[in-house]
């Protein structure tokens, strides 16, 4: 199954956590311990109904919001879940 950006499909929280942990490990391996503090954004299908879960996954430091940012109400719903 293709869960890449633009499909409108969201991977499980476990899949996201696993990938972000792998990205974090690669950053630290390449750039040293300072990379442990780099912000890693989730760039999948972020919507008001899943933003709270996505933004609370370990190593997810924010979101790259796509289509939901085009509707003020949806975008505000995502922002509220982050506050």
mmCIF file of the N, C-alpha and C atoms, coordinates in Angstrom:
data_MODEL
# 
_entry.id   MODEL 
# 
loop_
_atom_site.group_PDB 
_atom_site.id 
_atom_site.type_symbol 
_atom_site.label_atom_id 
_atom_site.label_alt_id 
_atom_site.label_comp_id 
_atom_site.label_asym_id 
_atom_site.label_entity_id 
_atom_site.label_seq_id 
_atom_site.pdbx_PDB_ins_code 
_atom_site.Cartn_x 
_atom_site.Cartn_y 
_atom_site.Cartn_z 
_atom_site.occupancy 
_atom_site.B_iso_or_equiv 
_atom_site.pdbx_formal_charge 
_atom_site.auth_seq_id 
_atom_site.auth_comp_id 
_atom_site.auth_asym_id 
_atom_site.auth_atom_id 
_atom_site.pdbx_PDB_model_num 
ATOM 1   N N  . UNK A 1 1  ? 0.841   -1.173 0.000  1.00 0.00 ? 1  UNK A N  1 
ATOM 2   C CA . UNK A 1 1  ? 0.000   0.000  0.000  1.00 0.00 ? 1  UNK A CA 1 
ATOM 3   C C  . UNK A 1 1  ? 0.892   1.244  0.000  1.00 0.00 ? 1  UNK A C  1 
ATOM 4   N N  . UNK A 1 2  ? 0.563   2.204  -0.821 1.00 0.00 ? 2  UNK A N  1 
ATOM 5   C CA . UNK A 1 2  ? 1.331   3.438  -0.927 1.00 0.00 ? 2  UNK A CA 1 
ATOM 6   C C  . UNK A 1 2  ? 0.736   4.487  0.010  1.00 0.00 ? 2  UNK A C  1 
ATOM 7   N N  . UNK A 1 3  ? 1.486   4.871  1.045  1.00 0.00 ? 3  UNK A N  1 
ATOM 8   C CA . UNK A 1 3  ? 1.017   5.860  2.007  1.00 0.00 ? 3  UNK A CA 1 
ATOM 9   C C  . UNK A 1 3  ? 1.819   7.154  1.880  1.00 0.00 ? 3  UNK A C  1 
ATOM 10  N N  . UNK A 1 4  ? 2.296   7.435  0.683  1.00 0.00 ? 4  UNK A N  1 
ATOM 11  C CA . UNK A 1 4  ? 3.106   8.633  0.500  1.00 0.00 ? 4  UNK A CA 1 
ATOM 12  C C  . UNK A 1 4  ? 2.243   9.884  0.468  1.00 0.00 ? 4  UNK A C  1 
ATOM 13  N N  . UNK A 1 5  ? 2.911   11.021 0.594  1.00 0.00 ? 5  UNK A N  1 
ATOM 14  C CA . UNK A 1 5  ? 2.235   12.323 0.605  1.00 0.00 ? 5  UNK A CA 1 
ATOM 15  C C  . UNK A 1 5  ? 1.422   12.486 -0.664 1.00 0.00 ? 5  UNK A C  1 
ATOM 16  N N  . UNK A 1 6  ? 0.225   12.993 -0.512 1.00 0.00 ? 6  UNK A N  1 
ATOM 17  C CA . UNK A 1 6  ? -0.653  13.257 -1.642 1.00 0.00 ? 6  UNK A CA 1 
ATOM 18  C C  . UNK A 1 6  ? -1.694  12.187 -1.875 1.00 0.00 ? 6  UNK A C  1 
ATOM 19  N N  . UNK A 1 7  ? -1.615  11.078 -1.138 1.00 0.00 ? 7  UNK A N  1 
ATOM 20  C CA . UNK A 1 7  ? -2.589  10.004 -1.339 1.00 0.00 ? 7  UNK A CA 1 
ATOM 21  C C  . UNK A 1 7  ? -3.856  10.217 -0.537 1.00 0.00 ? 7  UNK A C  1 
ATOM 22  N N  . UNK A 1 8  ? -3.790  11.078 0.488  1.00 0.00 ? 8  UNK A N  1 
ATOM 23  C CA . UNK A 1 8  ? -4.942  11.279 1.360  1.00 0.00 ? 8  UNK A CA 1 
ATOM 24  C C  . UNK A 1 8  ? -5.079  10.196 2.408  1.00 0.00 ? 8  UNK A C  1 
ATOM 25  N N  . UNK A 1 9  ? -4.142  9.259  2.431  1.00 0.00 ? 9  UNK A N  1 
ATOM 26  C CA . UNK A 1 9  ? -4.176  8.159  3.389  1.00 0.00 ? 9  UNK A CA 1 
ATOM 27  C C  . UNK A 1 9  ? -3.154  8.427  4.493  1.00 0.00 ? 9  UNK A C  1 
ATOM 28  N N  . UNK A 1 10 ? -3.505  8.100  5.727  1.00 0.00 ? 10 UNK A N  1 
ATOM 29  C CA . UNK A 1 10 ? -2.629  8.341  6.855  1.00 0.00 ? 10 UNK A CA 1 
ATOM 30  C C  . UNK A 1 10 ? -2.126  7.020  7.409  1.00 0.00 ? 10 UNK A C  1 
ATOM 31  N N  . UNK A 1 11 ? -0.797  6.868  7.568  1.00 0.00 ? 11 UNK A N  1 
ATOM 32  C CA . UNK A 1 11 ? -0.282  5.646  8.185  1.00 0.00 ? 11 UNK A CA 1 
ATOM 33  C C  . UNK A 1 11 ? -0.670  5.588  9.659  1.00 0.00 ? 11 UNK A C  1 
ATOM 34  N N  . UNK A 1 12 ? -0.455  4.460  10.276 1.00 0.00 ? 12 UNK A N  1 
ATOM 35  C CA . UNK A 1 12 ? -0.778  4.320  11.702 1.00 0.00 ? 12 UNK A CA 1 
ATOM 36  C C  . UNK A 1 12 ? 0.204   5.153  12.526 1.00 0.00 ? 12 UNK A C  1 
ATOM 37  N N  . UNK A 1 13 ? -0.199  5.456  13.749 1.00 0.00 ? 13 UNK A N  1 
ATOM 38  C CA . UNK A 1 13 ? 0.682   6.195  14.664 1.00 0.00 ? 13 UNK A CA 1 
ATOM 39  C C  . UNK A 1 13 ? 1.971   5.410  14.891 1.00 0.00 ? 13 UNK A C  1 
ATOM 40  N N  . UNK A 1 14 ? 1.876   4.094  14.942 1.00 0.00 ? 14 UNK A N  1 
ATOM 41  C CA . UNK A 1 14 ? 3.058   3.257  15.135 1.00 0.00 ? 14 UNK A CA 1 
ATOM 42  C C  . UNK A 1 14 ? 4.012   3.372  13.952 1.00 0.00 ? 14 UNK A C  1 
ATOM 43  N N  . UNK A 1 15 ? 3.463   3.376  12.737 1.00 0.00 ? 15 UNK A N  1 
ATOM 44  C CA . UNK A 1 15 ? 4.302   3.523  11.539 1.00 0.00 ? 15 UNK A CA 1 
ATOM 45  C C  . UNK A 1 15 ? 5.003   4.882  11.528 1.00 0.00 ? 15 UNK A C  1 
ATOM 46  N N  . UNK A 1 16 ? 4.263   5.915  11.901 1.00 0.00 ? 16 UNK A N  1 
ATOM 47  C CA . UNK A 1 16 ? 4.830   7.269  11.934 1.00 0.00 ? 16 UNK A CA 1 
ATOM 48  C C  . UNK A 1 16 ? 5.929   7.343  12.985 1.00 0.00 ? 16 UNK A C  1 
ATOM 49  N N  . UNK A 1 17 ? 5.675   6.798  14.159 1.00 0.00 ? 17 UNK A N  1 
ATOM 50  C CA . UNK A 1 17 ? 6.673   6.807  15.232 1.00 0.00 ? 17 UNK A CA 1 
ATOM 51  C C  . UNK A 1 17 ? 7.933   6.065  14.800 1.00 0.00 ? 17 UNK A C  1 
ATOM 52  N N  . UNK A 1 18 ? 7.761   4.925  14.157 1.00 0.00 ? 18 UNK A N  1 
ATOM 53  C CA . UNK A 1 18 ? 8.900   4.134  13.697 1.00 0.00 ? 18 UNK A CA 1 
ATOM 54  C C  . UNK A 1 18 ? 9.734   4.912  12.676 1.00 0.00 ? 18 UNK A C  1 
ATOM 55  N N  . UNK A 1 19 ? 9.081   5.550  11.728 1.00 0.00 ? 19 UNK A N  1 
ATOM 56  C CA . UNK A 1 19 ? 9.804   6.290  10.703 1.00 0.00 ? 19 UNK A CA 1 
ATOM 57  C C  . UNK A 1 19 ? 10.497  7.513  11.285 1.00 0.00 ? 19 UNK A C  1 
ATOM 58  N N  . UNK A 1 20 ? 9.824   8.223  12.174 1.00 0.00 ? 20 UNK A N  1 
ATOM 59  C CA . UNK A 1 20 ? 10.441  9.406  12.774 1.00 0.00 ? 20 UNK A CA 1 
ATOM 60  C C  . UNK A 1 20 ? 11.614  9.021  13.671 1.00 0.00 ? 20 UNK A C  1 
ATOM 61  N N  . UNK A 1 21 ? 11.524  7.883  14.340 1.00 0.00 ? 21 UNK A N  1 
ATOM 62  C CA . UNK A 1 21 ? 12.651  7.402  15.144 1.00 0.00 ? 21 UNK A CA 1 
ATOM 63  C C  . UNK A 1 21 ? 13.837  7.062  14.239 1.00 0.00 ? 21 UNK A C  1 
ATOM 64  N N  . UNK A 1 22 ? 13.555  6.463  13.093 1.00 0.00 ? 22 UNK A N  1 
ATOM 65  C CA . UNK A 1 22 ? 14.619  6.132  12.144 1.00 0.00 ? 22 UNK A CA 1 
ATOM 66  C C  . UNK A 1 22 ? 15.267  7.399  11.591 1.00 0.00 ? 22 UNK A C  1 
ATOM 67  N N  . UNK A 1 23 ? 14.450  8.392  11.278 1.00 0.00 ? 23 UNK A N  1 
ATOM 68  C CA . UNK A 1 23 ? 14.989  9.668  10.789 1.00 0.00 ? 23 UNK A CA 1 
ATOM 69  C C  . UNK A 1 23 ? 15.851  10.317 11.868 1.00 0.00 ? 23 UNK A C  1 
ATOM 70  N N  . UNK A 1 24 ? 15.346  10.318 13.089 1.00 0.00 ? 24 UNK A N  1 
ATOM 71  C CA . UNK A 1 24 ? 16.103  10.901 14.208 1.00 0.00 ? 24 UNK A CA 1 
ATOM 72  C C  . UNK A 1 24 ? 17.446  10.189 14.366 1.00 0.00 ? 24 UNK A C  1 
ATOM 73  N N  . UNK A 1 25 ? 17.441  8.878  14.329 1.00 0.00 ? 25 UNK A N  1 
ATOM 74  C CA . UNK A 1 25 ? 18.673  8.107  14.485 1.00 0.00 ? 25 UNK A CA 1 
ATOM 75  C C  . UNK A 1 25 ? 19.669  8.427  13.375 1.00 0.00 ? 25 UNK A C  1 
ATOM 76  N N  . UNK A 1 26 ? 19.177  8.545  12.147 1.00 0.00 ? 26 UNK A N  1 
ATOM 77  C CA . UNK A 1 26 ? 20.068  8.880  11.023 1.00 0.00 ? 26 UNK A CA 1 
ATOM 78  C C  . UNK A 1 26 ? 20.662  10.266 11.185 1.00 0.00 ? 26 UNK A C  1 
ATOM 79  N N  . UNK A 1 27 ? 19.845  11.215 11.632 1.00 0.00 ? 27 UNK A N  1 
ATOM 80  C CA . UNK A 1 27 ? 20.346  12.578 11.846 1.00 0.00 ? 27 UNK A CA 1 
ATOM 81  C C  . UNK A 1 27 ? 21.447  12.598 12.901 1.00 0.00 ? 27 UNK A C  1 
ATOM 82  N N  . UNK A 1 28 ? 21.206  11.920 14.016 1.00 0.00 ? 28 UNK A N  1 
ATOM 83  C CA . UNK A 1 28 ? 22.195  11.874 15.096 1.00 0.00 ? 28 UNK A CA 1 
ATOM 84  C C  . UNK A 1 28 ? 23.464  11.174 14.619 1.00 0.00 ? 28 UNK A C  1 
ATOM 85  N N  . UNK A 1 29 ? 23.300  10.088 13.884 1.00 0.00 ? 29 UNK A N  1 
ATOM 86  C CA . UNK A 1 29 ? 24.446  9.354  13.358 1.00 0.00 ? 29 UNK A CA 1 
ATOM 87  C C  . UNK A 1 29 ? 25.277  10.235 12.430 1.00 0.00 ? 29 UNK A C  1 
ATOM 88  N N  . UNK A 1 30 ? 24.602  11.002 11.624 1.00 0.00 ? 30 UNK A N  1 
ATOM 89  C CA . UNK A 1 30 ? 25.308  11.834 10.629 1.00 0.00 ? 30 UNK A CA 1 
ATOM 90  C C  . UNK A 1 30 ? 25.873  13.121 11.216 1.00 0.00 ? 30 UNK A C  1 
ATOM 91  N N  . UNK A 1 31 ? 25.094  13.790 12.092 1.00 0.00 ? 31 UNK A N  1 
ATOM 92  C CA . UNK A 1 31 ? 25.470  15.124 12.544 1.00 0.00 ? 31 UNK A CA 1 
ATOM 93  C C  . UNK A 1 31 ? 25.833  15.208 14.029 1.00 0.00 ? 31 UNK A C  1 
ATOM 94  N N  . UNK A 1 32 ? 25.722  14.122 14.747 1.00 0.00 ? 32 UNK A N  1 
ATOM 95  C CA . UNK A 1 32 ? 26.069  14.127 16.156 1.00 0.00 ? 32 UNK A CA 1 
ATOM 96  C C  . UNK A 1 32 ? 24.876  14.424 17.047 1.00 0.00 ? 32 UNK A C  1 
ATOM 97  N N  . UNK A 1 33 ? 25.146  14.478 18.345 1.00 0.00 ? 33 UNK A N  1 
ATOM 98  C CA . UNK A 1 33 ? 24.080  14.621 19.342 1.00 0.00 ? 33 UNK A CA 1 
ATOM 99  C C  . UNK A 1 33 ? 23.260  15.902 19.194 1.00 0.00 ? 33 UNK A C  1 
ATOM 100 N N  . UNK A 1 34 ? 23.830  16.943 18.603 1.00 0.00 ? 34 UNK A N  1 
ATOM 101 C CA . UNK A 1 34 ? 23.065  18.169 18.385 1.00 0.00 ? 34 UNK A CA 1 
ATOM 102 C C  . UNK A 1 34 ? 21.831  17.932 17.525 1.00 0.00 ? 34 UNK A C  1 
ATOM 103 N N  . UNK A 1 35 ? 21.893  16.915 16.676 1.00 0.00 ? 35 UNK A N  1 
ATOM 104 C CA . UNK A 1 35 ? 20.758  16.593 15.809 1.00 0.00 ? 35 UNK A CA 1 
ATOM 105 C C  . UNK A 1 35 ? 19.584  16.026 16.582 1.00 0.00 ? 35 UNK A C  1 
ATOM 106 N N  . UNK A 1 36 ? 19.809  15.627 17.817 1.00 0.00 ? 36 UNK A N  1 
ATOM 107 C CA . UNK A 1 36 ? 18.714  15.103 18.638 1.00 0.00 ? 36 UNK A CA 1 
ATOM 108 C C  . UNK A 1 36 ? 17.677  16.186 18.904 1.00 0.00 ? 36 UNK A C  1 
ATOM 109 N N  . UNK A 1 37 ? 18.069  17.442 18.703 1.00 0.00 ? 37 UNK A N  1 
ATOM 110 C CA . UNK A 1 37 ? 17.160  18.563 18.946 1.00 0.00 ? 37 UNK A CA 1 
ATOM 111 C C  . UNK A 1 37 ? 16.602  19.176 17.667 1.00 0.00 ? 37 UNK A C  1 
ATOM 112 N N  . UNK A 1 38 ? 16.945  18.620 16.510 1.00 0.00 ? 38 UNK A N  1 
ATOM 113 C CA . UNK A 1 38 ? 16.369  19.110 15.248 1.00 0.00 ? 38 UNK A CA 1 
ATOM 114 C C  . UNK A 1 38 ? 14.885  18.790 15.224 1.00 0.00 ? 38 UNK A C  1 
ATOM 115 N N  . UNK A 1 39 ? 14.124  19.693 14.650 1.00 0.00 ? 39 UNK A N  1 
ATOM 116 C CA . UNK A 1 39 ? 12.689  19.472 14.551 1.00 0.00 ? 39 UNK A CA 1 
ATOM 117 C C  . UNK A 1 39 ? 12.394  18.645 13.309 1.00 0.00 ? 39 UNK A C  1 
ATOM 118 N N  . UNK A 1 40 ? 11.579  17.603 13.490 1.00 0.00 ? 40 UNK A N  1 
ATOM 119 C CA . UNK A 1 40 ? 11.157  16.750 12.384 1.00 0.00 ? 40 UNK A CA 1 
ATOM 120 C C  . UNK A 1 40 ? 9.655   16.927 12.231 1.00 0.00 ? 40 UNK A C  1 
ATOM 121 N N  . UNK A 1 41 ? 9.236   17.338 11.049 1.00 0.00 ? 41 UNK A N  1 
ATOM 122 C CA . UNK A 1 41 ? 7.820   17.575 10.778 1.00 0.00 ? 41 UNK A CA 1 
ATOM 123 C C  . UNK A 1 41 ? 7.191   16.344 10.134 1.00 0.00 ? 41 UNK A C  1 
ATOM 124 N N  . UNK A 1 42 ? 5.936   16.089 10.480 1.00 0.00 ? 42 UNK A N  1 
ATOM 125 C CA . UNK A 1 42 ? 5.166   15.049 9.800  1.00 0.00 ? 42 UNK A CA 1 
ATOM 126 C C  . UNK A 1 42 ? 4.507   15.707 8.603  1.00 0.00 ? 42 UNK A C  1 
ATOM 127 N N  . UNK A 1 43 ? 4.622   15.114 7.436  1.00 0.00 ? 43 UNK A N  1 
ATOM 128 C CA . UNK A 1 43 ? 4.104   15.738 6.223  1.00 0.00 ? 43 UNK A CA 1 
ATOM 129 C C  . UNK A 1 43 ? 3.053   14.922 5.513  1.00 0.00 ? 43 UNK A C  1 
ATOM 130 N N  . UNK A 1 44 ? 2.265   14.165 6.219  1.00 0.00 ? 44 UNK A N  1 
ATOM 131 C CA . UNK A 1 44 ? 1.221   13.373 5.579  1.00 0.00 ? 44 UNK A CA 1 
ATOM 132 C C  . UNK A 1 44 ? -0.113  14.091 5.627  1.00 0.00 ? 44 UNK A C  1 
ATOM 133 N N  . UNK A 1 45 ? -1.179  13.342 5.649  1.00 0.00 ? 45 UNK A N  1 
ATOM 134 C CA . UNK A 1 45 ? -2.528  13.903 5.648  1.00 0.00 ? 45 UNK A CA 1 
ATOM 135 C C  . UNK A 1 45 ? -2.913  14.350 7.053  1.00 0.00 ? 45 UNK A C  1 
ATOM 136 N N  . UNK A 1 46 ? -2.636  15.604 7.347  1.00 0.00 ? 46 UNK A N  1 
ATOM 137 C CA . UNK A 1 46 ? -2.970  16.168 8.649  1.00 0.00 ? 46 UNK A CA 1 
ATOM 138 C C  . UNK A 1 46 ? -4.315  16.870 8.524  1.00 0.00 ? 46 UNK A C  1 
ATOM 139 N N  . UNK A 1 47 ? -5.252  16.467 9.383  1.00 0.00 ? 47 UNK A N  1 
ATOM 140 C CA . UNK A 1 47 ? -6.612  17.006 9.359  1.00 0.00 ? 47 UNK A CA 1 
ATOM 141 C C  . UNK A 1 47 ? -7.023  17.327 10.787 1.00 0.00 ? 47 UNK A C  1 
ATOM 142 N N  . UNK A 1 48 ? -8.078  18.120 10.970 1.00 0.00 ? 48 UNK A N  1 
ATOM 143 C CA . UNK A 1 48 ? -8.504  18.445 12.335 1.00 0.00 ? 48 UNK A CA 1 
ATOM 144 C C  . UNK A 1 48 ? -8.790  17.209 13.187 1.00 0.00 ? 48 UNK A C  1 
ATOM 145 N N  . UNK A 1 49 ? -9.290  16.145 12.571 1.00 0.00 ? 49 UNK A N  1 
ATOM 146 C CA . UNK A 1 49 ? -9.667  14.965 13.357 1.00 0.00 ? 49 UNK A CA 1 
ATOM 147 C C  . UNK A 1 49 ? -8.502  14.046 13.703 1.00 0.00 ? 49 UNK A C  1 
ATOM 148 N N  . UNK A 1 50 ? -7.329  14.237 13.082 1.00 0.00 ? 50 UNK A N  1 
ATOM 149 C CA . UNK A 1 50 ? -6.198  13.377 13.437 1.00 0.00 ? 50 UNK A CA 1 
ATOM 150 C C  . UNK A 1 50 ? -4.983  14.157 13.938 1.00 0.00 ? 50 UNK A C  1 
ATOM 151 N N  . UNK A 1 51 ? -5.049  15.479 13.900 1.00 0.00 ? 51 UNK A N  1 
ATOM 152 C CA . UNK A 1 51 ? -3.890  16.304 14.244 1.00 0.00 ? 51 UNK A CA 1 
ATOM 153 C C  . UNK A 1 51 ? -3.422  16.085 15.680 1.00 0.00 ? 51 UNK A C  1 
ATOM 154 N N  . UNK A 1 52 ? -4.339  15.978 16.620 1.00 0.00 ? 52 UNK A N  1 
ATOM 155 C CA . UNK A 1 52 ? -3.949  15.825 18.029 1.00 0.00 ? 52 UNK A CA 1 
ATOM 156 C C  . UNK A 1 52 ? -3.132  14.549 18.231 1.00 0.00 ? 52 UNK A C  1 
ATOM 157 N N  . UNK A 1 53 ? -3.567  13.463 17.629 1.00 0.00 ? 53 UNK A N  1 
ATOM 158 C CA . UNK A 1 53 ? -2.836  12.192 17.734 1.00 0.00 ? 53 UNK A CA 1 
ATOM 159 C C  . UNK A 1 53 ? -1.479  12.319 17.049 1.00 0.00 ? 53 UNK A C  1 
ATOM 160 N N  . UNK A 1 54 ? -1.465  12.845 15.837 1.00 0.00 ? 54 UNK A N  1 
ATOM 161 C CA . UNK A 1 54 ? -0.219  12.937 15.076 1.00 0.00 ? 54 UNK A CA 1 
ATOM 162 C C  . UNK A 1 54 ? 0.805   13.822 15.768 1.00 0.00 ? 54 UNK A C  1 
ATOM 163 N N  . UNK A 1 55 ? 0.362   14.928 16.320 1.00 0.00 ? 55 UNK A N  1 
ATOM 164 C CA . UNK A 1 55 ? 1.281   15.882 16.923 1.00 0.00 ? 55 UNK A CA 1 
ATOM 165 C C  . UNK A 1 55 ? 1.754   15.463 18.313 1.00 0.00 ? 55 UNK A C  1 
ATOM 166 N N  . UNK A 1 56 ? 1.228   14.358 18.820 1.00 0.00 ? 56 UNK A N  1 
ATOM 167 C CA . UNK A 1 56 ? 1.670   13.839 20.116 1.00 0.00 ? 56 UNK A CA 1 
ATOM 168 C C  . UNK A 1 56 ? 2.514   12.582 19.992 1.00 0.00 ? 56 UNK A C  1 
ATOM 169 N N  . UNK A 1 57 ? 2.890   12.217 18.773 1.00 0.00 ? 57 UNK A N  1 
ATOM 170 C CA . UNK A 1 57 ? 3.751   11.066 18.547 1.00 0.00 ? 57 UNK A CA 1 
ATOM 171 C C  . UNK A 1 57 ? 5.193   11.488 18.840 1.00 0.00 ? 57 UNK A C  1 
ATOM 172 N N  . UNK A 1 58 ? 5.929   10.638 19.529 1.00 0.00 ? 58 UNK A N  1 
ATOM 173 C CA . UNK A 1 58 ? 7.329   10.916 19.849 1.00 0.00 ? 58 UNK A CA 1 
ATOM 174 C C  . UNK A 1 58 ? 8.106   11.191 18.563 1.00 0.00 ? 58 UNK A C  1 
ATOM 175 N N  . UNK A 1 59 ? 8.928   12.218 18.589 1.00 0.00 ? 59 UNK A N  1 
ATOM 176 C CA . UNK A 1 59 ? 9.767   12.656 17.477 1.00 0.00 ? 59 UNK A CA 1 
ATOM 177 C C  . UNK A 1 59 ? 9.006   13.387 16.377 1.00 0.00 ? 59 UNK A C  1 
ATOM 178 N N  . UNK A 1 60 ? 7.712   13.590 16.527 1.00 0.00 ? 60 UNK A N  1 
ATOM 179 C CA . UNK A 1 60 ? 6.965   14.446 15.598 1.00 0.00 ? 60 UNK A CA 1 
ATOM 180 C C  . UNK A 1 60 ? 6.908   15.821 16.244 1.00 0.00 ? 60 UNK A C  1 
ATOM 181 N N  . UNK A 1 61 ? 7.619   16.754 15.632 1.00 0.00 ? 61 UNK A N  1 
ATOM 182 C CA . UNK A 1 61 ? 7.780   18.083 16.231 1.00 0.00 ? 61 UNK A CA 1 
ATOM 183 C C  . UNK A 1 61 ? 6.916   19.147 15.581 1.00 0.00 ? 61 UNK A C  1 
ATOM 184 N N  . UNK A 1 62 ? 6.066   18.755 14.675 1.00 0.00 ? 62 UNK A N  1 
ATOM 185 C CA . UNK A 1 62 ? 5.191   19.697 13.992 1.00 0.00 ? 62 UNK A CA 1 
ATOM 186 C C  . UNK A 1 62 ? 4.632   19.030 12.751 1.00 0.00 ? 62 UNK A C  1 
ATOM 187 N N  . UNK A 1 63 ? 3.888   19.795 11.977 1.00 0.00 ? 63 UNK A N  1 
ATOM 188 C CA . UNK A 1 63 ? 3.240   19.230 10.796 1.00 0.00 ? 63 UNK A CA 1 
ATOM 189 C C  . UNK A 1 63 ? 3.395   20.143 9.596  1.00 0.00 ? 63 UNK A C  1 
ATOM 190 N N  . UNK A 1 64 ? 3.583   19.533 8.458  1.00 0.00 ? 64 UNK A N  1 
ATOM 191 C CA . UNK A 1 64 ? 3.560   20.229 7.190  1.00 0.00 ? 64 UNK A CA 1 
ATOM 192 C C  . UNK A 1 64 ? 2.151   20.008 6.643  1.00 0.00 ? 64 UNK A C  1 
ATOM 193 N N  . UNK A 1 65 ? 1.304   21.012 6.786  1.00 0.00 ? 65 UNK A N  1 
ATOM 194 C CA . UNK A 1 65 ? -0.108  20.861 6.445  1.00 0.00 ? 65 UNK A CA 1 
ATOM 195 C C  . UNK A 1 65 ? -0.314  21.181 4.971  1.00 0.00 ? 65 UNK A C  1 
ATOM 196 N N  . UNK A 1 66 ? -1.003  20.306 4.282  1.00 0.00 ? 66 UNK A N  1 
ATOM 197 C CA . UNK A 1 66 ? -1.261  20.487 2.860  1.00 0.00 ? 66 UNK A CA 1 
ATOM 198 C C  . UNK A 1 66 ? -2.646  21.060 2.610  1.00 0.00 ? 66 UNK A C  1 
ATOM 199 N N  . UNK A 1 67 ? -3.511  20.252 2.008  1.00 0.00 ? 67 UNK A N  1 
ATOM 200 C CA . UNK A 1 67 ? -4.834  20.689 1.582  1.00 0.00 ? 67 UNK A CA 1 
ATOM 201 C C  . UNK A 1 67 ? -5.708  21.248 2.688  1.00 0.00 ? 67 UNK A C  1 
ATOM 202 N N  . UNK A 1 68 ? -5.535  20.765 3.910  1.00 0.00 ? 68 UNK A N  1 
ATOM 203 C CA . UNK A 1 68 ? -6.353  21.258 5.023  1.00 0.00 ? 68 UNK A CA 1 
ATOM 204 C C  . UNK A 1 68 ? -6.073  22.725 5.313  1.00 0.00 ? 68 UNK A C  1 
ATOM 205 N N  . UNK A 1 69 ? -4.940  23.227 4.855  1.00 0.00 ? 69 UNK A N  1 
ATOM 206 C CA . UNK A 1 69 ? -4.626  24.638 5.086  1.00 0.00 ? 69 UNK A CA 1 
ATOM 207 C C  . UNK A 1 69 ? -5.406  25.558 4.156  1.00 0.00 ? 69 UNK A C  1 
ATOM 208 N N  . UNK A 1 70 ? -6.063  24.998 3.179  1.00 0.00 ? 70 UNK A N  1 
ATOM 209 C CA . UNK A 1 70 ? -6.826  25.803 2.224  1.00 0.00 ? 70 UNK A CA 1 
ATOM 210 C C  . UNK A 1 70 ? -8.212  26.176 2.743  1.00 0.00 ? 70 UNK A C  1 
ATOM 211 N N  . UNK A 1 71 ? -8.652  25.506 3.791  1.00 0.00 ? 71 UNK A N  1 
ATOM 212 C CA . UNK A 1 71 ? -9.945  25.806 4.412  1.00 0.00 ? 71 UNK A CA 1 
ATOM 213 C C  . UNK A 1 71 ? -9.673  26.346 5.805  1.00 0.00 ? 71 UNK A C  1 
ATOM 214 N N  . UNK A 1 72 ? -10.030 27.585 6.043  1.00 0.00 ? 72 UNK A N  1 
ATOM 215 C CA . UNK A 1 72 ? -9.713  28.246 7.313  1.00 0.00 ? 72 UNK A CA 1 
ATOM 216 C C  . UNK A 1 72 ? -10.217 27.438 8.507  1.00 0.00 ? 72 UNK A C  1 
ATOM 217 N N  . UNK A 1 73 ? -11.411 26.908 8.422  1.00 0.00 ? 73 UNK A N  1 
ATOM 218 C CA . UNK A 1 73 ? -11.983 26.153 9.542  1.00 0.00 ? 73 UNK A CA 1 
ATOM 219 C C  . UNK A 1 73 ? -11.156 24.899 9.842  1.00 0.00 ? 73 UNK A C  1 
ATOM 220 N N  . UNK A 1 74 ? -10.744 24.190 8.791  1.00 0.00 ? 74 UNK A N  1 
ATOM 221 C CA . UNK A 1 74 ? -9.914  22.993 8.982  1.00 0.00 ? 74 UNK A CA 1 
ATOM 222 C C  . UNK A 1 74 ? -8.549  23.367 9.548  1.00 0.00 ? 74 UNK A C  1 
ATOM 223 N N  . UNK A 1 75 ? -7.942  24.400 8.999  1.00 0.00 ? 75 UNK A N  1 
ATOM 224 C CA . UNK A 1 75 ? -6.630  24.810 9.459  1.00 0.00 ? 75 UNK A CA 1 
ATOM 225 C C  . UNK A 1 75 ? -6.679  25.254 10.924 1.00 0.00 ? 75 UNK A C  1 
ATOM 226 N N  . UNK A 1 76 ? -7.716  25.983 11.278 1.00 0.00 ? 76 UNK A N  1 
ATOM 227 C CA . UNK A 1 76 ? -7.874  26.418 12.672 1.00 0.00 ? 76 UNK A CA 1 
ATOM 228 C C  . UNK A 1 76 ? -8.041  25.202 13.583 1.00 0.00 ? 76 UNK A C  1 
ATOM 229 N N  . UNK A 1 77 ? -8.762  24.193 13.131 1.00 0.00 ? 77 UNK A N  1 
ATOM 230 C CA . UNK A 1 77 ? -8.927  22.969 13.918 1.00 0.00 ? 77 UNK A CA 1 
ATOM 231 C C  . UNK A 1 77 ? -7.594  22.289 14.183 1.00 0.00 ? 77 UNK A C  1 
ATOM 232 N N  . UNK A 1 78 ? -6.699  22.305 13.197 1.00 0.00 ? 78 UNK A N  1 
ATOM 233 C CA . UNK A 1 78 ? -5.370  21.732 13.389 1.00 0.00 ? 78 UNK A CA 1 
ATOM 234 C C  . UNK A 1 78 ? -4.568  22.576 14.366 1.00 0.00 ? 78 UNK A C  1 
ATOM 235 N N  . UNK A 1 79 ? -4.614  23.875 14.202 1.00 0.00 ? 79 UNK A N  1 
ATOM 236 C CA . UNK A 1 79 ? -3.883  24.768 15.100 1.00 0.00 ? 79 UNK A CA 1 
ATOM 237 C C  . UNK A 1 79 ? -4.341  24.571 16.546 1.00 0.00 ? 79 UNK A C  1 
ATOM 238 N N  . UNK A 1 80 ? -5.646  24.483 16.769 1.00 0.00 ? 80 UNK A N  1 
ATOM 239 C CA . UNK A 1 80 ? -6.174  24.304 18.119 1.00 0.00 ? 80 UNK A CA 1 
ATOM 240 C C  . UNK A 1 80 ? -5.664  23.020 18.758 1.00 0.00 ? 80 UNK A C  1 
ATOM 241 N N  . UNK A 1 81 ? -5.501  21.981 17.970 1.00 0.00 ? 81 UNK A N  1 
ATOM 242 C CA . UNK A 1 81 ? -5.039  20.705 18.520 1.00 0.00 ? 81 UNK A CA 1 
ATOM 243 C C  . UNK A 1 81 ? -3.573  20.782 18.919 1.00 0.00 ? 81 UNK A C  1 
ATOM 244 N N  . UNK A 1 82 ? -2.847  21.724 18.396 1.00 0.00 ? 82 UNK A N  1 
ATOM 245 C CA . UNK A 1 82 ? -1.429  21.887 18.706 1.00 0.00 ? 82 UNK A CA 1 
ATOM 246 C C  . UNK A 1 82 ? -1.191  22.754 19.913 1.00 0.00 ? 82 UNK A C  1 
ATOM 247 N N  . UNK A 1 83 ? -2.183  23.572 20.261 1.00 0.00 ? 83 UNK A N  1 
ATOM 248 C CA . UNK A 1 83 ? -2.017  24.516 21.376 1.00 0.00 ? 83 UNK A CA 1 
ATOM 249 C C  . UNK A 1 83 ? -2.130  23.842 22.721 1.00 0.00 ? 83 UNK A C  1 
# 
